[in-house]
Amino acid sequence: MNPCIGEDGPCSQVCSTDILTYATLTIHGLGSSDENAAKITLSRSQSFPPLRLFEKYVQVPRNEKWAPLFLPKNGAHLELELTESISEGRVGLTYSAEVIRDTADLNLPDLCIKLVKPKYGRSLAREAWFYEQLAREPGYEGVVTPRCFGFFTVPLKGCRDIDGQPVTHIKPWESITDTPQEQDSDDTDESFQNEDADWRLPDDPPGFEEYYTDDDGLKDESPWNDWRFSPSDPLICVLVLEKLAASYVRPTERDGEDKHASEVEELDDIRDAVRDLCSIGIKHSDVRHCNVLRATHNVICPRHGHAHQWRLIDFDMASRVCVSPETQKDVNYVLYSEVRVVGEPFFWGWL
């Protein structure tokens, strides 16, 4: 089964309208044939739910919100043009994007796209799941994280230029500079021998199986669970996100008046944003300064009564616990393990 295929249907939970608005996406400036530039059209795709993380296992009732969102029925179309490169991370490349056409006619913020590197499709599908979860919880998306406008995919084999010639070049992929180190074969079990397993997610075996459970079989049933990168048939995967400002650096490393800001107050604000994520059971697992970006809009946080100045990004390595009276130990574990790293060596990238 193609992992980008899903069934239309009603959402089982009220969500932010951002993530449910668009069914298709066209991007200019992303690819070309050997002769012509090409417009590439992608379709909304299902996300990849994780296993439930736990510190101490207890059985919990079925959580309908854990399932990926249904794909929007008769959704709008968004057409973007890539502009400048913003950054390159372990799994993806981020570009600014200018809106050419929006059939929903929304008052959109400045946008960017996160294009996944070819072998990390599962990682972006997982990150999309976390943005869906944030959209299902009032007062999180656009408050402690950027707004998300959907996860879109298309097989490269299906892309053509204006003359019907196959698209053979994805420009950002040809400029990849950050290549992860190969994992030592001693770190893999028999099923992963002789395989570059850098694309594995935290809840993939072999790993920490004693801390994860697939309560409702959602990860196992997902087509993304068995998806693997094919060099002969790569899948283009994209997240459309609100564009934020620069990543966090110490005030003393900045220019202008901003260099006089209070680092103590800023780190406290970041800790509060991390606490907000933990309050709905999300363990980011990579809270570093490069994954904390300055907000471009002031949106009042309903939990703290003021606007956070920073947003958390990059959820491809995140996990989630169930939040209930029976799982309070799990929630406390997430809260303790996440908040304490802010301002410590790991946060600054020293470890």
Beta strands, then each sheet from edge to edge (+ up, - down):
strand 1: 22-32
strand 2: 37-44
strand 3: 52-53
strand 4: 76-88
strand 5: 92-102
strand 6: 111-116
strand 7: 148-155
strand 8: 169-170
strand 9: 212-213
strand 10: 235-242
strand 11: 282-283
strand 12: 292-294
strand 13: 310-312
strand 14: 319-320
sheet 1: 8+ 1- 2+ 7- 10+ 6- 5+ 4-
sheet 2: 3+ 9-
sheet 3: 11+ 14-
sheet 4: 12+ 13-
end
